[in-house]
Amino acid sequence: MKTSNSKKIFERAEKVIPGGVNSPVRAFRSVRKEYPVFIKNAAGSRLYDEDGNEYIDMIGSWGPMILGHNHPGVLEAVKEEIEKGTSFGLPTLKEVELAELIKECYPAIEKIRLTTSGTEATMAAVRVARAYTGKNRILKFEGCYHGHSDSLMVKAGSGLLTFEHQDSNGITDGVIKDTMTLPFGNIAKVRELVEKEKDLACIIMEPIPANMGLIETEKKYLKEIREITEKENIILIFDEVISGFRVALGGASEYYGVRPDLITLGKIIGGGYPVGAFGGKADIMDLVSPIGNVYHAGTLSGNPVSVSAGIKTISILRDNQEIYDNLNEKTGKIVEEAKKLIQKYGIHATVNHVGSLFTIFFSDKKVENLEDATKSDDEMYIIYFEAMLDSGIIVPPSKYEAHFVSLAHSDEDIRKICEGIEKSFQVISEQYK
């Protein structure tokens, strides 16, 4: 596969951008590539790079391209909006319409504030939780990624794990002191901490962790956390930046039947354009400025282009909820075939799967938390990534990320993905005899 143009672009990028990329995992360093492929354009289930190579996309911009790239309806909505203007610094009707639409789909969201990113949404949600409770400390779970704000970078997932870091430099000891962490899935440790810690403002969690690879959550675990937080006056925040509108129209909250106090959203509610949001109970959200004294602002919050793309994307999902059955069926085919191939080739691997997300962990045991994920085999994943790339399929360039299936993936795409998985397992089995 020719990638000389990508190499040249990367060499240019390194001179002006730290590491040559604007988000660490894009560098392909964890899969030991000298440089990443640079994408020129996309359509449906396909990505096309600067060398003219075509790939089946299993990343989907990390989730939001649930309808596929450049969906005609979304594209038309964006074109219409761009002609009216791109940024006003003043409110628009479309902001209200998107807020109403999200509220319709998410019963737990009584009021909502739009942001420009998921990071901003989680940062603001934590701030509001502290103001509402009058308490200072927060609890998050090891390996869960909630954006790159200081207090949420402690023992985080996603790109930090990719580069073998659990924390980021540049965060003060005071901030770290106020952020407590526990292993995901251990309810006994949650109960123990809550009993001792009386200054706990909130528990923030990915209800479906997808930033240490995908972790399959038990409904009982979420319900027990909900019970604990309600009893102890602790705000429960679901970070649904990935799971929102992805696993169900009402996200993980609907999927598991658990209603948190606050929910953060991103990515998908802008149809792939920059956007985020936080929302929840009205009495909590009414603390937000200008009616409350918790400040949140942003010139591009509620950007009309992003909002228009989001309205169209969510409307399509709402009006065609059979899409979720379609996505689950496609994903199920890949997962079941992968499991069969694991047995066929005797690979030390396991597959975690929720809705239209999955992760293949090269491990001889079920992966249930960060400790399990870190023990999965790096070398095998590198072989897997390389073999899939050679087959014309882009999967996450890190073992700590999830694969995403979109509506645009055809039956033929699914067949090719399964063939690529078999090719990768063949190579692995030959090298690990």
Sequence and secondary structure as in RCSB ss.txt:
>XXXX:A:sequence
MKTSNSKKIFERAEKVIPGGVNSPVRAFRSVRKEYPVFIKNAAGSRLYDEDGNEYIDMIGSWGPMILGHNHPGVL
EAVKEEIEKGTSFGLPTLKEVELAELIKECYPAIEKIRLTTSGTEATMAAVRVARAYTGKNRILKFEGCYHGHSD
SLMVKAGSGLLTFEHQDSNGITDGVIKDTMTLPFGNIAKVRELVEKEKDLACIIMEPIPANMGLIETEKKYLKEI
REITEKENIILIFDEVISGFRVALGGASEYYGVRPDLITLGKIIGGGYPVGAFGGKADIMDLVSPIGNVYHAGTL
SGNPVSVSAGIKTISILRDNQEIYDNLNEKTGKIVEEAKKLIQKYGIHATVNHVGSLFTIFFSDKKVENLEDATK
SDDEMYIIYFEAMLDSGIIVPPSKYEAHFVSLAHSDEDIRKICEGIEKSFQVISEQYK
>XXXX:A:secstr
   HHHHHHHHHHHHHSGGGSSSGGGG GGGT SS   EEEEEBTEEEETT  EEEESSGGGTT TT BT HHHH
HHHHHHHTT S  SS  HHHHHHHHHHHHH TT SEEEEESSHHHHHHHHHHHHHHHHT  EEEEETT    S G
GG TT  THHHHTT SS TT  HHHHHTEEEE TT HHHHHHHHHH S EEEEEE SS  SSS     HHHHHHH
HHHHHHTT EEEEE TTTTTTSSTTHHHHHHT   SEEEEEGGGGTTSS EEEEE HHHHTTBTTTSSB    TT
TT HHHHHHHHHHHHHHHHTTHHHHHHHHHHHHHHHHHHHHHHHHT S EEEEETTEEEEE  SS   SHHHHHT
S HHHHHHHHHHHHHTTEE  SSTTS EE  TT  HHHHHHHHHHHHHHHHHHHHHT 
